[in-house]
Amino acid sequence: MTRPNGSARRKEEERRSHEKMRVEFDAYLDHLRHAREREEFDHYMAERRDGKTAA
């Protein structure tokens, strides 16, 4: 088996770095989605509690 040269090693490090950033970004987007869902749910519950929903 041959050892990767400097260029191949750099590309692999970049690929790993990009993959790590993608995973972190996906987690961030997931967090934002949950926060928005929570905000919408809390708003819905507040309206329901205050009797503002239409039947």
C-alpha positions in Angstrom: 0.0 0.0 0.0 1.3 3.4 -0.9 1.4 6.4 1.4 -0.6 9.4 0.4 1.5 12.3 -0.8 1.2 15.8 0.7 -1.5 16.9 -1.8 -3.7 13.8 -1.2 -3.2 14.2 2.6 -4.2 17.8 2.4 -7.3 17.0 0.4 -8.3 14.3 2.9 -7.9 16.7 5.8 -10.0 19.3 3.9 -12.7 16.7 3.2 -12.8 15.7 6.9 -12.9 19.4 7.9 -15.8 20.0 5.4 -17.6 17.0 6.7 -17.3 18.1 10.3 -18.6 21.6 9.3 -21.5 20.1 7.5 -22.5 18.0 10.5 -22.2 21.0 12.8 -24.3 23.1 10.4 -26.9 20.4 10.1 -27.1 20.3 13.9 -27.5 24.1 14.0 -30.3 24.0 11.5 -32.0 21.3 13.5 -31.7 23.4 16.6 -33.3 26.4 14.7 -36.2 24.2 13.5 -36.9 22.9 17.0 -36.8 26.5 18.4 -39.3 27.7 15.7 -41.6 24.7 16.4 -41.4 25.4 20.1 -42.2 29.1 19.5 -45.2 28.2 17.3 -46.4 25.7 19.8 -46.1 28.1 22.7 -47.9 30.7 20.7 -50.7 28.2 19.9 -51.0 27.2 23.6 -51.1 30.8 24.7 -53.9 31.6 22.3 -55.8 28.5 23.4 -55.3 29.4 27.0 -56.6 32.9 26.4 -59.6 31.7 24.4 -58.5 33.3 21.2 -58.9 30.3 18.9 -61.7 30.0 16.4 -63.8 26.9 16.7 
